[in-house]
Structure formats: structure tokens, C-alpha cells
């Protein structure tokens, strides 16, 4: 009995260490999203360059999480809910790493866009959208930290708002391009950025779904609400 308690406490300590890495990684990603969006709006190429360089640290953090998780599985041989917890951590770190990549991609396009004429208030709208995604990501990580399935479900539902913002921006880009062909190149870059931000929202939602699985042992059956209509949007009648 004493040996089992010792093993359990050792596993808990290992898990706390991995969890601390996940939360630190989440903070790094949130900062990358915020700074990438700010550099785009303010046309700050130096800040954008910092975001691009900082992505390596996020990648290294994911490697650390995976190494620690693999070590725990090898040494502790967790089963049931314990194994589910370790696997969830690995999936969350993968989602965070992808969000870091999207932030880096945003920053890459800032250098190009800063050389072009601004297109209306699109960069301000993109920054608002990024702030919403950043908040969703923070909520998803809080849901994980506190094992809060209800908060995680709230994240799933709010992803709809991100989709709606993306669809509205997509239509706005089309309008600018039709009104003035000189905006086409800039709007194409801006659209790729908007899509990156929308994909970050999907990853925040994926983290939330992992939390629900972790807490309940079941994957959400209902499809998350979606409002991305860009694949079927017509150019006419915008």
C-alpha cells in the first residue's frame, strides 16, 4: 500500500512538472499571437521579427513536454485516467505549437504588408479577431488547469464567433479587391493572416475538447458550431 502511494505521489509530481511546462508554453503562444497582431496593425517590422525568432523557443518547449511525457509513460506505466492525462498533455502541446507557427506566419507577412498601402481598417479588425482567439486559448488552458468541462464547452461554443469574424473579413477583402485591383496583393496576404487566426481558434477549441475528454472520458458527440461560409461564398452580391 505504501509503495502504491509512493508511486502515485511520484506520478503526481511528474504531472505537475509537465503541467507547469504546458502553462508556460501557453503563455508564450498567447504573447506571440498578441505581438504578431500588434506588429501587423502598427507596421512594426522589428516586433514581427521578434515573433519569428521566438517561435523556436515554442518549438523547444513542445519537445520538452513530449520528452517528459514519454519519460513518465516509460517509468510510471500510467493506466486509465492517468494515461489519458499524459496523452492529453501531448495533444495540447501539439495544438499550442501549431498556434505558434500561425503567429510566426502572421509576422512573416507583416514585413511584406508594411511596404504596401493600408487597406481600410482591416489590420485593426484582424487584431480584434486575434485578441478573441487569445482569450479563447487562455480559457481553454484554464479549463485544463482546473479540469473544468463546462468552461471547455463554453470555448467550443464561442469558436462560432471567430468563424463569424473570419467570414465577415473575407467578404470585406473581396469588396476591397473588386473596388480597386491595386488592393488584390495586400488583401491576399491579409486573407492568409485571417485564415491563420481562424485556425488558431480551431486549435483552442481542440484543446477544449481534449479537456472535456480528460474530465468525462468521452469525446463531445455534437459537432462544434461553425460559421465559416467562405468556401461557398459567391463573389457577386457581396
N, C-alpha and C positions, 0 to 999 in steps of 0.2 A: 504493500500500500504506500509506504514511504517512498519507494523507488518510483512508483507511478506519479506521485505528487511532484517529485523532483523533476521528472521528465516533462510533466505538464508545465511547471513553472519555467523550465528552461525554454520550452517552446514559446511560452508567452513572452519571455524576454526577447527571443529572436524575432517574434512577430512585431513587438513594439519597435524594434530597431528598423525593420523593413517599413513599418508604417510611418516612422519618422522620415525615412528617405522619400516615401511617396508624397508626403505633405510638403516636404522641401521642394521636390520636383514640381509639384502643383503650383507652388508659389513662383518658381522660376518661369513656368509656362504662362501664368497669369501676367507676369511682368513683361514677358516677350510680346504677348498679344497687345497689351496696353501701349508699349513703346512702339511697336510696329504701326499701330493705328495712329498714334500721335505723330510719328515721323512722316506718315503719309499726309496728314492734314496740314502740318506745319512745313512740309517740304524740307525736313531736316535730314540731309543725307548722312551726316555723321552719326546721328542716333540710329538710323537704319542700318548702318554698317555695324554698330554695336550689337544690334539684334541678330544680325547674320553671324557674327563671331560667337555670340553667346549660345547659339544652337548646339555647338559642340559639347558644352557643359551639360545640356539637357540630355543629349545622346549618352554621355558618360554616366549620367545618373540612372538612366534606364538600364544600362549594362550592370551597374552596381546592384540595382533592385533584382534583376534576373539572376545574378550570381548568388546573392544572398538567399533568394527564394529556392534556387536549385540546391544550395547547401543545406537548407532547412529540410527539404524533401529527402535528401540523401541521408542526413544524420538522424532526423527525428521520425521519419516514415509516418507522417501525419495521415489520418484517415477521416472519413466522414466530413463533418463541418470544418475541421481543422485543415484538411486538404483543400476544401473548397475556398477557404480563406486565402491560402497561399496562391492558388491559381487565380483568384480574383485580383490579387495584388499585381500579378504579372500582366493580366489583361488591362488593368487600369494604367500601368506604366506604359504599355504599348500605345494606348489612346493618347496619353499625355505627350509621348514622343511625337506622334503624328501631328498633334496641335502645335508643337514646337516647330515642326517642319513647315506647317502652313504659315506660321508667323514669320519664319525666315523667308518664305516665298513672297509674302507681302512686302517685306523690307527690300527684297531684290528689285521689285517693280517701282519702289519709291524713287530710286536713282533715275530711272527712265522717265517717270511721270514728272519729276521736278524740272525736267528740261522742256516740258510742254505747257501749253496754256491750260489753266484750271478749267474744269468742266462743271459750271454751276456750283451747287453746294454738295456735290457727290461725295467728296472726301469727308465732309462733316457727317453725312449720313452713314458712311462706312464706319467712321469712328464710333458713332452711336450703336451701330449693329455689333461692333467688336466689344463694346462695353457690356452689351446684353449677354453676349457669349461668355465673356469673362465672369460675369455674375453667375451664369448657369454652371460654369465649371467649378466655381467656388462652392455653390450649393451642392453639386454632385459630390465633391470631396468632403464637405461637411456631413453629407448623408452617409458616406462611407465611414468617416471617423466616429460618428455616433450611432452607426447601424440603424439609420432612420429610413425605413422603407417608404414612409409617407412623404418625406421630403424628396426622396428619389423619384417618386411618382410625379411629384409637382414639377421636377425638372423635365420629365418626359412630356408632360402636357405643355410646358412653356416653350419647348422646341418649336411648336407651331408658330409662335411669334417671330422666331428667327427666320423661318421659311417665308412668312408673310413679308418681312422686311426685305429679304432677298428678292422675292418676286417683284416687289414694288421698285427696287433699284434696277432690276433687269429691264423693266418697262421704261424706266427713266433713261437708261443708257440707249435703248432703241430710239427713243424720241430725239435725244441729242444727236445721234448719228444720222437720223433721217433729216433733221433740220439743217445740219451742217456737216458734210462729209469730212471736213477737216478734223472733226472730233472722233472719227472712227478709231484711229490707232489708240488714243488715250482711253476711249470707252472700252476697247477690247481689254486693255490692261486692267482697268477698273473692274470689269466684269469678272476677270480671273480672280482678282482680290476678293470680290464679294462672294464668289463661289468657295474660295478658301475659308472665309469666315463662316459661311453656311455649313461647311464640312466640319469645322470646329464644333459647331452646335451639335452636329450628329455625334461626334465623339464624346461630348459632355453627356449626351443622352445615353450613349453606350455605357459610360461609367455608371450612370444612374441605374441602368438595367442590371449591371453586374451587382450593384448594391442590393437591389431587390432580390436577385437570385441568392446572394450571400445570406440575407436575412430570412427569406422564406423558403429557400431551397427550390424555388420554381421560377422559371423564366416567364416574364409577363406575356400572357397569351394575346391580349389585344394589341393590334398594330398601333404604333405611336401615330398621333395625328400629324398629317403632313399638309403643307400648303404651298409647295414648290410646283408652280404650274408652267415653269419656263420651257419645259420640254414640249409642251403643246401650245405655247403662246404663238399667236399669229402676228406678223409684223404689221399688217393693216389693222386699222381700227384701234390703235393704241390710244 
